[in-house]
C-alpha cells in the first residue's frame, strides 16, 4: 500500500495566538484515534514555531546554519501526518477531514505527497 506525507502549512502570523483550542484538540484526538483504528495513520505531530527552527543549507561546498525565525517565510510547515492508504483518493479524503475540523480562525493548507518506494 502506498504511503503519503501530508505537510500542514500554516501562516504563523494569522494563527490564533493561544494555539489550538481545547475543542480543536479534542476533535483532532478523535480523528487521530479513528485514523489509527483504520490502520491509516503511521505518525503525526505538530511542530514548534519557526522562530525556534534552525535551517541548515548546502551551497555545493559547505553548510551554513541560520536560526529562525526566517523573515522570507510567510507559510511554514506546522505539522505533518504520515499515512498508509489504499490510494491517493483515500489519502486526500483523510487530509480533507483533518482540515475541516479546524474553525474559521485557521487558515491552513496541506501539501500531500506520495512517498517514493525504492
N, C-alpha and C positions, 0 to 999 in steps of 0.2 A: 504494500500500500504506500502511496506517495506521502511524503512529509512536507509540511508547509510552515513557514515562519511568517507570522503576522507582526509587523513592526508598528507600534502605536505611535503616531506622530502627533505632537501637541505644540501649540503656540503657548509657551510658558507665560508670556506677558498678558494673556487673556484668561488664563486658567484661574479658577476660584482660589483666592488667597489662602484659605484654610485647607486646600486639597480636597480630596473626595469626602463627601458627607457620609455619615453613618448609614444612611439609607442606600446610597450608592454602593458602599462596601458590602452591605447585606445582599443586594441584588447581584453584585459581582460574585460573591461567595456562592450564591445559589446557582449561577450559571457555571462557575468553575466546577462545582460538585456534579452538575448534570453532564458536563463535558467529560469529566473524569470517569463517571459511571458508564458513559457511552464508549469509553476507550479511545477517545479522540485527543484529549489534552495530554501532552507529554510533559510540558513545563510551561509556567507563566510567571511573570512578576512585573512589578513597576520598577522604575529606575530612579535614582536620586536626581535632583535638578542638575541642569547643565553647568550651573555655577560650581558644582563640586566635581565636574568631569576633568579629565586630562586627555588631550589629543596628542597622539604620537604620529609623526609624519615621516615619510621616507622620500628623499629627493633624488634618489639614484646613487647617492654617495654616502649619505649619513642620515641619522634620525634627528628629529628635533621634538621637543616636548613643550606643549603650551597648556597652561592651566586655564580652565573655564572661569567665567563664562566667555562664550565666543560671540562677539558682537555681530558678526556677519550671519549668525544663525538665528532665523526667526522661528522656524519649526524644528523641533528636536525629537529624538526618539525618547518617549516617556515610559515605554514598557514593551513587552513582547508576549506572544503566545506561540508555542511550538506545538504543532498538531500533526496527527497522522489521520488522514481522511481517505475515503474511498476514491475521491476525485476532487477536482478544482471547485465544482459546484457546491459540494458539501463544505469545503473549507471557506468558501465565500459566504455561505449561509451562517456558519458559526461566527464569522467575522462581523457580518451584519447584525447579528443578535448582540454581540459584545458592544458594538457602537450604540445600538438602540437603547441599552439600559441606562445610558448617560442622559442627564437632563439638558434643558436648553442652555444652561450656563456653560456647557462644554462645547468647544469646537475641536474636533479630532478627525483624524484620518488614519486608516490602516493601510500599510503597504503589504500586500500579500504576495509572497514569493515561494515557489516550489523549491525544495532542497534538491540539488543535483546529486544523484546517486552514482558513485564511481565504482 
